[in-house]
């Protein structure tokens, strides 16, 4: 079902995303209080490890070591809730109030489409929020890179409803996901450059 090359390629967007989040953490550092930082940290770590676990699941099968369904089953609920937290973080950046916000603990639901909807809502808010921030800082390139990342991430949401036992859908998803995270990384680099130039 999974080849070794496919499993290894699955790690690429995970680490690209991880590096992009490190850069965004630097960018957002002056704007975050402790509560907002926790939101971003939980969200970004959740997305990273959801992807890491899924790639590890594929690699273990490809190497004929073991099939650990928990690694795959965690993917959708972890990503849905984590992207939502990232989206909430960006929303709070736009809020001027600094008081703490009470958030209800997220429930891990069994309804796949609801989880996909949560993930899509989080991706839309996060990526488009970053695009707005880039536009406000006169970084058109960064804005379009975040919009492209958002569009490709939404395509991943659409593909999540497809039959991933077929190799063709896995490869399509790998390519789209890698491109999405690459655009996110490039947008993050551009945003950080613009911010440094603005402060110089």
Backbone bond lengths (Angstrom), bond angles and torsions (degrees), N, CA, C in turn:
res aa  C-N    CA-C-N  psi(-1)  N-CA   C-N-CA  omega(-1)  CA-C   N-CA-C  phi
1 X - - - 1.462 - - 1.530 111.05 -
2 X 1.337 117.20 -43.29 1.465 121.51 178.60 1.526 109.14 -120.64
3 X 1.333 115.37 135.49 1.466 119.53 174.36 1.528 108.77 -92.62
4 X 1.339 115.67 162.69 1.469 120.21 179.69 1.527 110.11 -63.52
5 X 1.347 115.94 -40.89 1.473 119.15 -179.16 1.526 110.94 -63.38
6 X 1.334 116.67 -40.82 1.465 120.40 178.53 1.525 110.83 -62.71
7 X 1.333 116.45 -42.50 1.463 120.78 -178.76 1.529 111.04 -64.90
8 X 1.339 116.28 -41.06 1.471 119.82 -179.82 1.526 110.87 -67.33
9 X 1.346 116.24 -41.61 1.468 120.46 178.15 1.524 110.64 -60.97
10 X 1.338 116.46 -30.00 1.465 120.86 -179.40 1.526 112.64 -63.91
11 X 1.340 116.86 -22.14 1.471 120.25 177.80 1.532 112.14 -77.43
12 X 1.341 117.11 -23.27 1.469 121.13 -174.03 1.529 112.84 -58.56
13 X 1.370 119.09 -54.92 1.465 117.86 179.73 1.528 113.33 -63.57
14 X 1.330 116.65 -26.97 1.473 120.59 179.54 1.526 110.06 -63.19
15 X 1.339 116.19 -47.45 1.467 119.72 -177.67 1.527 112.12 -76.45
16 X 1.336 117.14 -29.45 1.468 119.61 174.18 1.527 109.03 -64.08
17 X 1.333 115.75 -45.03 1.470 120.60 177.65 1.533 110.51 -60.02
18 X 1.331 116.23 -43.96 1.468 120.57 -179.42 1.515 111.99 -59.17
19 X 1.331 116.72 -43.12 1.467 120.39 -179.99 1.525 110.72 -68.32
20 X 1.341 116.48 -39.04 1.467 120.51 177.78 1.521 110.66 -60.46
21 X 1.323 117.19 -39.90 1.461 120.60 -179.38 1.530 111.81 -69.22
22 X 1.335 116.78 -32.14 1.476 120.13 175.33 1.526 109.61 -62.71
23 X 1.352 116.30 -43.46 1.458 120.45 179.05 1.524 111.38 -66.20
24 X 1.338 116.32 -41.88 1.464 119.70 179.65 1.527 111.26 -66.11
25 X 1.314 116.46 -32.39 1.478 120.26 176.92 1.535 109.53 -60.91
26 X 1.330 116.67 -41.24 1.462 120.18 177.75 1.530 110.89 -64.30
27 X 1.333 115.33 -42.01 1.460 119.81 -179.33 1.534 111.12 -63.53
28 X 1.328 116.59 -44.17 1.463 120.95 -174.92 1.533 113.48 -82.39
29 X 1.324 117.42 -8.72 1.454 120.44 -173.96 1.536 114.41 -50.90
30 X 1.357 118.79 -45.62 1.472 117.97 -179.34 1.541 113.21 -69.97
31 X 1.332 117.54 -16.71 1.464 120.73 -174.76 1.520 113.78 -97.73
32 X 1.325 117.34 -6.99 1.457 119.71 -171.22 1.522 112.76 -105.46
33 X 1.322 114.31 138.90 1.460 119.07 166.79 1.524 106.84 -96.47
34 X 1.305 117.05 -175.69 1.470 120.49 -175.07 1.525 111.71 -62.64
35 X 1.329 116.21 -40.39 1.463 119.86 -177.87 1.528 111.12 -64.57
36 X 1.338 116.32 -45.53 1.466 119.94 -179.89 1.531 110.90 -64.77
37 X 1.334 115.84 -38.40 1.463 119.51 178.75 1.534 111.04 -61.02
38 X 1.336 116.44 -41.36 1.469 120.57 178.72 1.524 110.44 -61.64
39 X 1.348 116.93 -41.37 1.468 120.76 177.67 1.525 111.25 -58.99
40 X 1.345 115.67 -49.33 1.465 119.90 -179.27 1.518 111.21 -64.89
41 X 1.329 117.02 -42.05 1.467 120.85 -178.88 1.532 110.73 -63.42
42 X 1.334 116.66 -47.90 1.466 120.15 179.84 1.524 110.93 -62.38
43 X 1.331 115.46 -43.98 1.465 119.30 -178.86 1.514 112.55 -64.43
44 X 1.332 116.73 -49.31 1.463 120.12 -176.54 1.527 112.05 -68.61
45 X 1.339 117.03 -40.64 1.465 119.35 176.71 1.527 111.12 -64.20
46 X 1.337 116.15 -39.14 1.463 120.17 179.54 1.511 112.16 -62.50
47 X 1.342 116.27 -45.58 1.470 120.48 178.94 1.527 110.10 -63.75
48 X 1.338 116.45 -45.03 1.465 121.02 -178.55 1.528 111.27 -59.66
49 X 1.337 116.63 -50.75 1.459 119.21 -175.41 1.529 112.56 -73.59
50 X 1.324 117.79 -27.29 1.463 119.67 174.29 1.523 109.61 -61.79
51 X 1.343 116.10 -46.23 1.460 120.53 177.94 1.516 112.13 -67.16
52 X 1.330 116.28 -39.06 1.469 120.92 179.79 1.531 110.91 -64.06
53 X 1.334 116.19 -43.23 1.472 120.36 179.49 1.524 110.89 -64.21
54 X 1.345 117.05 -41.44 1.457 120.39 -178.92 1.528 111.12 -65.41
55 X 1.352 116.08 -41.34 1.464 119.87 178.20 1.534 110.51 -65.33
56 X 1.327 116.62 -38.65 1.471 120.98 178.24 1.522 110.72 -65.77
57 X 1.319 116.45 -38.77 1.473 121.71 176.11 1.534 110.26 -56.88
58 X 1.343 115.79 -46.75 1.466 119.97 -179.73 1.523 111.37 -66.24
59 X 1.342 116.49 -40.32 1.471 120.28 -178.53 1.521 111.30 -65.77
60 X 1.323 117.71 -41.11 1.468 121.02 179.09 1.530 111.26 -62.03
61 X 1.342 116.06 -38.09 1.469 119.42 177.73 1.523 110.37 -70.12
62 X 1.347 116.20 -44.13 1.467 120.30 -178.66 1.526 112.10 -61.32
63 X 1.341 115.91 -34.30 1.469 120.63 179.71 1.526 112.67 -86.42
64 X 1.343 116.44 1.82 1.475 122.85 -179.48 1.526 111.89 57.88
65 X 1.341 115.32 36.97 1.463 119.56 178.51 1.523 110.58 -89.83
66 X 1.332 115.17 -54.24 1.472 119.73 -179.20 1.517 109.23 -168.84
67 X 1.314 115.63 159.86 1.464 121.43 171.30 1.526 106.94 -113.33
68 X 1.324 115.72 115.44 1.471 121.14 -177.79 1.531 107.98 -113.22
69 X 1.324 118.00 91.15 1.474 121.11 -175.01 1.525 113.93 -56.37
70 X 1.340 117.29 -30.54 1.463 119.96 -178.59 1.529 111.62 -59.08
71 X 1.337 117.28 -34.93 1.468 120.98 -179.87 1.524 111.14 -64.36
72 X 1.330 116.21 -35.38 1.454 120.93 178.55 1.524 111.97 -81.95
73 X 1.336 116.27 -39.54 1.469 120.39 -176.83 1.524 112.61 -67.35
74 X 1.339 116.65 -25.52 1.466 120.47 179.10 1.518 112.56 -73.48
75 X 1.336 116.99 -20.78 1.459 121.16 -169.75 1.528 113.35 -57.02
76 X 1.320 117.34 -57.58 1.467 120.02 -174.48 1.526 113.39 -65.16
77 X 1.345 119.66 -49.89 1.466 117.42 178.90 1.524 113.55 -63.06
78 X 1.343 117.17 -37.50 1.471 119.50 178.77 1.521 111.34 -64.86
79 X 1.349 116.18 -45.69 1.467 119.23 -178.48 1.522 111.46 -68.23
80 X 1.325 117.05 -40.02 1.467 120.32 -179.13 1.519 110.86 -59.37
81 X 1.324 116.60 -52.09 1.466 121.16 -178.43 1.525 110.85 -68.13
82 X 1.328 117.01 -39.47 1.471 120.51 -176.40 1.526 111.82 -68.77
83 X 1.339 117.54 -42.71 1.462 119.76 176.66 1.525 110.63 -64.25
84 X 1.321 116.32 -35.51 1.458 120.16 177.80 1.530 110.55 -63.45
85 X 1.335 116.99 -40.78 1.466 121.25 177.46 1.538 110.95 -63.81
86 X 1.346 116.02 -40.33 1.467 119.80 177.19 1.529 110.42 -63.39
87 X 1.339 115.50 -40.44 1.458 119.95 177.61 1.520 111.97 -63.85
88 X 1.335 117.11 -41.75 1.466 121.55 177.50 1.525 110.99 -62.68
89 X 1.330 115.44 -37.99 1.466 120.19 178.59 1.529 110.80 -58.54
90 X 1.351 116.43 -48.60 1.461 119.72 -179.09 1.529 110.74 -65.03
91 X 1.335 117.44 -37.50 1.464 120.24 177.00 1.531 110.79 -60.45
92 X 1.331 116.21 -41.89 1.463 120.15 -179.66 1.530 112.13 -68.03
93 X 1.339 116.20 -28.42 1.462 119.70 176.54 1.528 109.66 -61.47
94 X 1.348 115.58 -35.36 1.460 119.80 -179.54 1.534 111.94 -78.31
95 X 1.321 116.47 -15.60 1.463 119.91 178.71 1.536 109.16 -81.77
96 X 1.298 116.76 139.89 1.468 120.59 -177.76 1.525 112.67 -87.48
97 X 1.333 116.15 -18.06 1.457 119.05 -178.61 1.516 110.70 -73.86
98 X 1.316 118.12 146.59 1.459 122.96 -178.74 1.523 113.58 -110.14
99 X 1.343 115.78 2.60 1.461 117.23 -178.90 1.521 110.18 -71.44
100 X 1.308 115.95 156.92 1.465 121.45 -178.74 1.525 109.67 -69.90
101 X 1.316 115.67 146.92 1.457 121.68 179.56 1.524 109.05 -110.35
102 X 1.323 115.13 132.57 1.469 119.13 177.22 1.520 108.55 -86.70
103 X 1.321 115.47 124.91 1.464 120.31 179.59 1.519 109.67 -116.43
104 X 1.302 115.20 135.15 1.462 118.76 176.16 1.520 108.26 -70.72
105 X 1.319 116.73 140.78 1.473 120.47 178.69 1.522 109.26 -64.11
106 X 1.350 116.99 131.40 1.466 119.41 -177.76 1.526 111.06 -70.41
107 X 1.340 115.26 143.56 1.454 121.09 177.53 1.517 109.45 -101.10
108 X 1.327 115.16 137.41 1.461 119.85 177.22 1.532 108.25 -84.96
109 X 1.335 114.72 104.83 1.456 120.58 -173.88 1.525 110.84 -93.59
110 X 1.320 115.08 158.70 1.455 120.79 -178.75 1.521 112.25 -92.19
111 X 1.320 117.51 -6.25 1.453 120.60 -176.59 1.527 109.44 -84.82
112 X 1.332 114.85 107.06 1.461 120.22 -171.96 1.529 112.58 -59.41
113 X 1.326 117.23 -45.57 1.454 120.05 -176.22 1.534 111.60 -66.72
114 X 1.337 116.63 -32.10 1.462 119.37 177.09 1.524 110.06 -66.85
115 X 1.337 115.88 -40.07 1.460 120.02 177.68 1.524 110.76 -65.47
116 X 1.335 116.38 -39.79 1.465 120.05 176.74 1.528 109.89 -61.94
117 X 1.350 116.21 -41.42 1.464 120.83 178.82 1.525 110.97 -61.65
118 X 1.347 117.16 -41.76 1.463 121.19 177.23 1.523 110.75 -62.32
119 X 1.328 115.72 -43.14 1.459 120.18 -179.19 1.530 110.31 -64.49
120 X 1.340 116.39 -43.82 1.464 120.82 179.40 1.530 110.61 -62.09
121 X 1.347 116.23 -42.69 1.469 120.28 178.74 1.523 110.50 -61.08
122 X 1.331 116.47 -42.24 1.463 120.61 179.05 1.516 112.33 -65.67
123 X 1.348 116.21 -44.42 1.469 120.89 179.92 1.530 110.44 -62.70
124 X 1.338 116.25 -45.90 1.463 120.52 179.57 1.525 111.49 -58.02
125 X 1.340 115.28 -48.47 1.464 119.82 -177.61 1.524 111.01 -65.71
126 X 1.329 116.53 -42.74 1.472 120.72 -177.22 1.522 111.46 -67.52
127 X 1.345 116.98 -56.26 1.465 120.43 -175.15 1.526 112.33 -68.06
128 X 1.335 117.38 -43.45 1.460 119.39 179.97 1.535 110.87 -70.73
129 X 1.343 116.22 -31.87 1.463 119.50 174.29 1.511 111.29 -62.53
130 X 1.335 115.99 -41.71 1.462 120.72 176.90 1.531 110.60 -65.07
131 X 1.341 116.30 -37.85 1.468 120.64 178.30 1.533 110.33 -62.71
132 X 1.329 117.17 -40.97 1.464 121.25 178.16 1.534 110.44 -64.91
133 X 1.340 116.12 -42.72 1.471 119.88 178.09 1.531 111.07 -61.44
134 X 1.344 115.61 -40.60 1.464 119.68 178.51 1.530 110.73 -64.75
135 X 1.340 116.67 -41.66 1.467 120.98 179.52 1.526 110.73 -63.67
136 X 1.337 117.13 -39.61 1.466 120.89 179.08 1.521 112.04 -64.53
137 X 1.326 115.44 -26.76 1.467 119.74 179.28 1.531 111.97 -98.05
138 X 1.341 115.29 19.23 1.470 122.66 175.52 1.531 112.88 60.95
139 X 1.333 116.21 31.13 1.468 120.25 178.09 1.529 108.84 -107.44
140 X 1.336 115.77 85.51 1.467 119.95 -177.91 1.525 111.05 -65.43
141 X 1.329 115.54 -38.28 1.475 118.89 179.70 1.524 110.28 -62.07
142 X 1.346 116.30 -46.00 1.455 120.19 177.88 1.510 111.99 -61.05
143 X 1.343 116.80 -40.47 1.459 121.49 179.55 1.529 111.31 -59.43
144 X 1.334 115.89 -48.51 1.470 119.25 -178.64 1.528 112.42 -69.09
145 X 1.315 117.02 -32.51 1.466 119.62 177.08 1.526 110.63 -64.93
146 X 1.340 117.55 -41.22 1.465 120.88 177.88 1.535 111.27 -68.33
147 X 1.336 116.95 -35.66 1.470 120.20 177.63 1.530 110.13 -65.77
148 X 1.336 116.44 -41.65 1.472 120.13 177.15 1.527 111.02 -63.90
149 X 1.337 116.05 -40.93 1.468 120.25 177.59 1.526 109.98 -60.88
150 X 1.322 116.32 -41.13 1.461 121.50 179.67 1.526 110.79 -63.93
151 X 1.336 116.54 -46.38 1.461 121.26 -179.24 1.529 111.17 -59.88
152 X 1.328 116.55 -45.84 1.466 120.41 -179.29 1.528 111.48 -68.30
153 X 1.332 116.95 -34.68 1.463 120.45 177.55 1.529 110.31 -66.33
154 X 1.334 116.73 -36.45 1.471 120.61 176.92 1.529 110.44 -67.00
155 X 1.322 116.08 -35.05 1.470 119.51 174.66 1.520 110.74 -62.47
156 X 1.347 116.01 -37.15 1.468 120.23 175.84 1.525 110.53 -63.53
157 X 1.337 116.50 -38.09 1.456 120.23 176.66 1.509 111.39 -61.44
158 X 1.348 116.21 -39.95 1.467 120.80 177.49 1.529 110.62 -64.94
159 X 1.337 115.43 -43.22 1.469 119.62 -177.81 1.526 112.58 -68.31
160 X 1.339 116.99 -20.92 1.465 119.80 -178.52 1.521 111.78 -63.93
161 X 1.332 116.18 -17.51 1.463 119.74 177.42 1.515 112.99 -89.53
162 X 1.326 117.36 -0.28 1.462 121.31 -178.81 1.531 111.37 -89.37
163 X 1.331 114.91 171.85 1.460 121.55 -177.79 1.528 109.76 -82.47
164 X 1.349 115.84 101.94 1.458 119.80 -176.34 1.535 112.70 -83.62
165 X 1.318 116.90 7.53 1.461 118.53 171.40 1.533 109.66 -79.15
166 X 1.334 116.59 -15.16 1.462 121.10 177.15 1.525 109.62 -87.19
167 X 1.323 116.22 130.62 1.467 121.06 -176.31 1.520 112.11 -61.15
168 X 1.350 117.49 -35.32 1.461 120.89 -176.76 1.531 111.35 -61.00
169 X 1.343 117.63 -41.35 1.456 120.27 179.42 1.528 111.29 -69.12
170 X 1.321 116.30 -33.78 1.465 120.02 176.88 1.523 111.21 -63.74
171 X 1.346 116.33 -44.62 1.460 119.38 -179.03 1.521 111.77 -68.17
172 X 1.335 116.68 -40.11 1.471 120.31 177.08 1.529 109.57 -60.65
173 X 1.348 115.35 -44.81 1.467 120.33 -179.93 1.526 111.57 -63.47
174 X 1.354 116.95 -39.72 1.466 121.14 179.79 1.526 110.60 -61.06
175 X 1.334 116.00 -45.13 1.466 120.63 -177.64 1.525 110.87 -66.33
176 X 1.341 116.02 -47.01 1.472 120.32 -178.59 1.529 110.66 -64.22
177 X 1.329 117.13 -42.99 1.461 121.19 -179.45 1.526 111.26 -64.69
178 X 1.332 116.30 -42.22 1.470 120.26 178.89 1.526 110.80 -62.27
179 X 1.338 116.77 -43.77 1.460 121.00 178.79 1.528 111.07 -64.14
180 X 1.343 116.27 -41.24 1.470 120.54 179.95 1.516 111.35 -60.35
181 X 1.330 116.25 -46.25 1.468 119.97 -179.26 1.523 111.61 -71.05
182 X 1.351 116.20 -30.26 1.468 120.22 177.16 1.528 110.16 -66.51
183 X 1.331 117.09 -43.07 1.469 120.81 177.14 1.527 110.62 -64.96
184 X 1.341 116.49 -37.75 1.468 119.90 176.81 1.525 110.53 -62.35
185 X 1.336 116.12 -43.13 1.470 120.74 179.34 1.528 111.03 -64.11
186 X 1.345 116.66 -46.30 1.465 120.52 -179.49 1.526 110.93 -64.12
187 X 1.334 116.31 -38.49 1.454 120.24 176.77 1.518 111.66 -64.37
188 X 1.334 116.15 -39.15 1.468 121.24 178.49 1.524 111.25 -64.65
189 X 1.335 116.03 -41.87 1.468 120.83 177.71 1.526 110.01 -62.08
190 X 1.338 115.65 -44.40 1.462 120.60 -179.49 1.526 111.30 -64.00
191 X 1.332 116.37 -41.10 1.464 121.02 -179.79 1.531 110.90 -64.26
192 X 1.332 115.07 -41.98 1.467 119.89 179.61 1.532 110.95 -66.28
193 X 1.338 117.05 -40.25 1.470 121.20 177.80 1.526 110.92 -61.87
194 X 1.341 115.23 -45.06 1.468 120.14 -179.58 1.520 110.99 -62.19
195 X 1.323 116.22 -41.43 1.466 120.51 -178.97 1.527 110.85 -66.12
196 X 1.340 116.36 -41.00 1.466 119.86 179.02 1.524 110.98 -65.49
197 X 1.349 116.51 -40.17 1.469 121.00 179.42 1.537 110.06 -66.69
198 X 1.311 116.49 -36.25 1.473 121.44 -179.68 1.530 111.58 -66.67
199 X 1.338 115.62 -34.14 1.461 120.37 -178.53 1.527 113.25 -86.47
200 X 1.343 114.93 -14.07 1.484 119.08 -177.43 1.534 110.92 -70.47
